[in-house]
């Protein structure tokens, strides 16, 4: 399945199951928000899904995947500390990380 199609499928499912989850655009990418706070998105240039994972264990699990990295939207070596970009090779894990991103309160 095309990575963007997989993202859309996951995002639509999250919205259908959670009253406080919305889809939108932020940082130039399609995203998933909970209560107005960005939780996940799709980095089209990388064909990867990105997740805000404040929980260190979840973040470490995502970063342990081959090709995963801290998300650096500017490409200038300034990655977001709690954000992980997970490549399409691990799209089977995207729902797990999306749920973790929604479960963790973001301040």
TORBAKOL-823603 format. One line per field, with one value per residue: residue number from 1; residue in one letter; x, y, z of N, C-alpha, C in turn. Coordinates in steps of 0.02 Angstrom, whole numbers, padded with zeros to 5 digits. Example, Ala and Ser with C-alpha at 12.3 -4.5 7.8 and 13.67 -1.06 7.14 Angstrom:
<pts>
pos	(1; 2);
code	(A; S);
n_east	(00660; 00642);
n_north	(-00284; -00112);
n_up	(00390; 00354);
ca_east	(00615; 00684);
ca_north	(-00225; -00053);
ca_up	(00390; 00357);
c_east	(00660; 00645);
c_north	(-00165; 00002);
c_up	(00390; 00394);
</pts>
This chain:
<pts>
pos	(1; 2; 3; 4; 5; 6; 7; 8; 9; 10; 11; 12; 13; 14; 15; 16; 17; 18; 19; 20; 21; 22; 23; 24; 25; 26; 27; 28; 29; 30; 31; 32; 33; 34; 35; 36; 37; 38; 39; 40; 41; 42; 43; 44; 45; 46; 47; 48; 49; 50; 51; 52; 53; 54; 55; 56; 57; 58; 59; 60; 61; 62; 63; 64; 65; 66; 67; 68; 69; 70; 71; 72; 73; 74; 75; 76; 77; 78; 79; 80; 81; 82; 83; 84; 85; 86; 87; 88; 89; 90; 91; 92; 93; 94; 95; 96; 97; 98; 99; 100; 101; 102; 103; 104; 105; 106; 107);
code	(X; X; X; X; X; X; X; X; X; X; X; X; X; X; X; X; X; X; X; X; X; X; X; X; X; X; X; X; X; X; X; X; X; X; X; X; X; X; X; X; X; X; X; X; X; X; X; X; X; X; X; X; X; X; X; X; X; X; X; X; X; X; X; X; X; X; X; X; X; X; X; X; X; X; X; X; X; X; X; X; X; X; X; X; X; X; X; X; X; X; X; X; X; X; X; X; X; X; X; X; X; X; X; X; X; X; X);
n_east	(00042; 00024; 00119; 00056; -00078; -00089; -00063; -00176; -00279; -00253; -00263; -00398; -00463; -00425; -00492; -00625; -00641; -00618; -00684; -00622; -00521; -00449; -00420; -00295; -00188; -00019; 00139; 00163; 00118; 00000; -00094; -00131; -00230; -00258; -00375; -00339; -00200; -00051; -00016; 00025; 00086; 00107; 00251; 00276; 00385; 00477; 00402; 00353; 00282; 00259; 00277; 00230; 00309; 00318; 00340; 00477; 00507; 00421; 00467; 00601; 00577; 00523; 00630; 00721; 00691; 00740; 00800; 00721; 00712; 00746; 00631; 00662; 00605; 00652; 00769; 00893; 00975; 00916; 00826; 00662; 00642; 00551; 00492; 00472; 00518; 00454; 00492; 00408; 00435; 00407; 00271; 00176; 00188; 00146; 00009; 00017; 00111; 00042; -00069; -00002; 00048; -00070; -00116; -00031; -00027; -00005; 00078);
n_north	(-00059; 00112; 00234; 00358; 00328; 00231; 00309; 00394; 00301; 00259; 00383; 00418; 00314; 00342; 00463; 00421; 00342; 00423; 00558; 00681; 00698; 00767; 00799; 00890; 01021; 01055; 01128; 01114; 00988; 00850; 00815; 00740; 00787; 00802; 00868; 00992; 00990; 00946; 00780; 00680; 00652; 00661; 00650; 00691; 00705; 00614; 00501; 00451; 00423; 00532; 00552; 00620; 00579; 00588; 00499; 00413; 00275; 00233; 00317; 00275; 00144; 00169; 00236; 00133; 00061; 00014; 00142; 00239; 00401; 00550; 00679; 00803; 00934; 01048; 01008; 01049; 00998; 01013; 00930; 00891; 00858; 00763; 00701; 00574; 00507; 00384; 00267; 00207; 00073; 00018; 00027; -00056; -00039; 00089; 00115; 00079; 00173; 00289; 00278; 00284; 00414; 00487; 00451; 00509; 00650; 00810; 00957);
n_up	(00000; -00038; 00051; 00088; 00073; 00172; 00286; 00278; 00298; 00431; 00498; 00471; 00538; 00671; 00691; 00676; 00788; 00899; 00979; 01003; 00912; 00769; 00594; 00504; 00445; 00473; 00496; 00361; 00327; 00315; 00460; 00621; 00755; 00929; 01030; 00979; 00984; 00904; 00859; 00771; 00603; 00422; 00333; 00181; 00093; 00139; 00141; 00258; 00421; 00558; 00733; 00891; 01031; 01187; 01291; 01346; 01331; 01227; 01126; 01115; 01071; 00945; 00884; 00878; 00767; 00604; 00503; 00561; 00638; 00735; 00705; 00589; 00529; 00463; 00405; 00442; 00540; 00664; 00751; 00816; 00984; 01042; 00937; 00817; 00662; 00566; 00446; 00295; 00281; 00401; 00417; 00469; 00604; 00625; 00671; 00807; 00859; 00830; 00914; 01036; 01030; 01035; 01160; 01251; 01348; 01277; 01311);
ca_east	(00000; 00058; 00126; 00006; -00142; -00086; -00072; -00247; -00318; -00242; -00291; -00471; -00482; -00418; -00547; -00687; -00644; -00604; -00722; -00580; -00467; -00465; -00368; -00280; -00122; 00026; 00208; 00163; 00102; -00063; -00081; -00183; -00227; -00304; -00392; -00302; -00127; -00022; 00005; 00057; 00078; 00137; 00304; 00271; 00451; 00510; 00356; 00355; 00236; 00294; 00238; 00255; 00313; 00352; 00360; 00544; 00506; 00390; 00513; 00658; 00554; 00517; 00697; 00758; 00673; 00788; 00781; 00686; 00756; 00711; 00602; 00695; 00567; 00690; 00826; 00953; 01008; 00882; 00767; 00617; 00664; 00503; 00461; 00508; 00497; 00457; 00484; 00354; 00455; 00378; 00201; 00137; 00195; 00118; -00050; 00041; 00140; -00011; -00107; 00041; 00051; -00134; -00125; 00013; -00047; 00046; 00065);
ca_north	(00000; 00176; 00262; 00410; 00292; 00199; 00364; 00415; 00247; 00264; 00447; 00413; 00269; 00378; 00512; 00385; 00312; 00472; 00620; 00741; 00694; 00800; 00801; 00958; 01034; 01091; 01121; 01095; 00917; 00828; 00794; 00717; 00827; 00785; 00929; 01048; 00981; 00901; 00715; 00640; 00681; 00625; 00686; 00666; 00703; 00553; 00445; 00425; 00451; 00560; 00546; 00652; 00526; 00612; 00442; 00391; 00205; 00231; 00351; 00229; 00088; 00193; 00251; 00070; 00034; 00031; 00199; 00290; 00455; 00608; 00718; 00867; 00961; 01099; 00977; 01086; 00969; 01035; 00887; 00899; 00809; 00711; 00679; 00521; 00493; 00311; 00256; 00163; 00003; -00003; 00051; -00101; -00013; 00156; 00122; 00074; 00237; 00340; 00271; 00310; 00488; 00514; 00436; 00549; 00720; 00858; 01022);
ca_up	(00000; -00040; 00119; 00102; 00082; 00238; 00334; 00275; 00329; 00504; 00521; 00468; 00592; 00734; 00695; 00685; 00855; 00952; 00968; 01010; 00863; 00706; 00544; 00484; 00414; 00517; 00474; 00291; 00317; 00344; 00529; 00667; 00816; 00983; 01068; 00950; 00990; 00854; 00886; 00719; 00536; 00367; 00298; 00113; 00061; 00163; 00138; 00326; 00470; 00615; 00795; 00951; 01081; 01247; 01333; 01324; 01310; 01161; 01080; 01104; 01030; 00876; 00859; 00869; 00702; 00551; 00463; 00601; 00663; 00761; 00651; 00578; 00472; 00427; 00372; 00460; 00599; 00726; 00758; 00872; 01033; 01058; 00876; 00781; 00593; 00555; 00374; 00271; 00290; 00465; 00418; 00512; 00672; 00629; 00716; 00876; 00879; 00828; 00977; 01091; 01023; 01058; 01231; 01292; 01347; 01255; 01342);
c_east	(00044; 00061; 00073; -00062; -00145; -00096; -00146; -00292; -00313; -00274; -00367; -00497; -00478; -00474; -00613; -00696; -00636; -00637; -00678; -00520; -00491; -00405; -00356; -00215; -00081; 00097; 00212; 00146; 00032; -00048; -00144; -00174; -00277; -00313; -00350; -00227; -00104; 00004; 00044; 00047; 00112; 00187; 00309; 00340; 00489; 00466; 00351; 00301; 00279; 00248; 00271; 00251; 00351; 00375; 00425; 00544; 00476; 00437; 00573; 00638; 00548; 00586; 00739; 00743; 00723; 00761; 00743; 00736; 00714; 00690; 00634; 00661; 00605; 00747; 00892; 00988; 00979; 00819; 00726; 00631; 00616; 00471; 00504; 00475; 00508; 00443; 00429; 00372; 00426; 00306; 00156; 00139; 00164; 00057; -00030; 00069; 00089; -00053; -00067; 00044; -00014; -00144; -00085; -00009; 00011; 00029; 00082);
c_north	(00062; 00207; 00315; 00379; 00260; 00251; 00384; 00364; 00251; 00327; 00444; 00368; 00304; 00429; 00477; 00358; 00361; 00538; 00683; 00741; 00723; 00793; 00874; 00961; 01073; 01078; 01096; 01022; 00902; 00801; 00771; 00757; 00798; 00848; 00988; 01043; 00929; 00838; 00674; 00674; 00638; 00669; 00658; 00659; 00639; 00491; 00411; 00457; 00476; 00562; 00586; 00600; 00551; 00556; 00412; 00319; 00198; 00261; 00306; 00170; 00108; 00205; 00189; 00039; 00058; 00089; 00253; 00340; 00509; 00651; 00787; 00900; 01014; 01069; 01011; 01061; 00993; 00994; 00906; 00842; 00750; 00680; 00628; 00511; 00419; 00297; 00205; 00089; -00026; 00021; 00007; -00079; 00056; 00162; 00121; 00142; 00294; 00338; 00299; 00386; 00519; 00504; 00480; 00621; 00764; 00926; 01080);
c_up	(00000; 00030; 00135; 00112; 00151; 00293; 00336; 00309; 00406; 00531; 00523; 00524; 00659; 00744; 00709; 00756; 00913; 00937; 00968; 00963; 00797; 00659; 00525; 00447; 00465; 00493; 00401; 00278; 00343; 00414; 00565; 00731; 00866; 01024; 01044; 00953; 00939; 00886; 00835; 00652; 00484; 00331; 00227; 00080; 00080; 00155; 00205; 00370; 00529; 00675; 00851; 01006; 01143; 01294; 01305; 01300; 01240; 01109; 01064; 01061; 00957; 00846; 00846; 00801; 00649; 00508; 00500; 00628; 00695; 00702; 00647; 00517; 00432; 00387; 00388; 00523; 00665; 00735; 00820; 00921; 01043; 00997; 00839; 00712; 00581; 00482; 00358; 00278; 00355; 00472; 00461; 00585; 00681; 00674; 00790; 00900; 00876; 00891; 01036; 01089; 01048; 01133; 01277; 01290; 01322; 01282; 01300);
</pts>
